[in-house]
Amino acid sequence: MEVSSAEAALSVSASSIRITDVTQDGDVLTFAIASQKLNSSAGVCVFRIYEDFDWLQQSLFSQENLPGLQGIIFPPLPSKALPSQSNTQTKALKQLGFLALGQDWQSYCKALEFYLQQVAAHPTLCKCKALDSFLINSESPGKQRGRKGIFNRLSQAVEEMRKESHKDVDNFFQNERNKNTNLAALSKVATEKLLDVVMTEQKLALACGHFATSLHLCVNQDDAAAVAFSKVCLKLSDVIEAVNRNFEKVASNDLSTLGLGLDLESRYQEAEKVWECVLMIACKLIELETVKKGTEKAKASKREVMEAFQKAVEKEFNLISSVAKQEIERFHSSRVNVLKNFLIGWCELQLNTAKEFAELYSQHLEACRNMYSE
């Protein structure tokens, strides 16, 4: 349903959006973004840098005359990658986490690709003209300065709300904030733990590779005993090399499926956390409470004016709250479905890998048996 809504507003198919290539020039990464024209076999390919993605995000934030904009949970844009820091693994991992791993920025490209797909599939955000321009116009929009919109102007107030731990008058939003706080912490820990697992798998693969290579140094043809020992070393090298490839494959599977899924889940939970703080202000919660108190204390001559103002504030509050409740339902449905797909993909890849290497290990075991039976 979301995709059909997006396709009604976009000139390209939301599901066809792909980042097909990335090139590096110093600290600048340029991404090739391909998509399919609606009702046509023609394809579109544009080239964008990170600043273009940032311009798009700011354009989404600053849309005017869009009812309920403050109730939307915006898809999280990954942090900017700095290729010059990629050789310093600690800095890169701290900045990007899973997205810093993998070859040729594949994980990072996949995250940006998924960001575009999520925006294009959103029933409201897909209507933003900046999105269609981003996807089809050959000219780079990044040099244009996007207005920060209400989100930047309210940043200071957001921090004050956090410090005060202001509670929502609506239990629905208060309960959602409580759940989000717990889920954000848990998803962050899960992401960090899996990242540790993947890095350990990569280290084990590297160690196995070195061990397999070093076994070739033991090859000697001096006498019959040396020849026999050499055969054992070479066979053992083959086995260890198989273990090496298994660790590499398992780590790659972790990274391309569950790793990306948990990274997205963690960033989405953080996005909702920020959204919740903004929502309290955007819904005019504080203003509504203040107006209500003011109306109660108002003199008879000003009471009518205050009541009219209170009704206007309540109307805006109810509108944004209504949009926000729908957005939360859509957000959770989409989030669960996405994570489910990543988990299914992870299980399928790991199962296939286990079957593949179980067969390979069986072949090596049989070869060892035959070697000793000779």
Order of alpha helices (4+ residues) and beta strands (2+ residues): alpha-beta-beta-beta-alpha-alpha-alpha-alpha-alpha-alpha-alpha-alpha-alpha-alpha-alpha
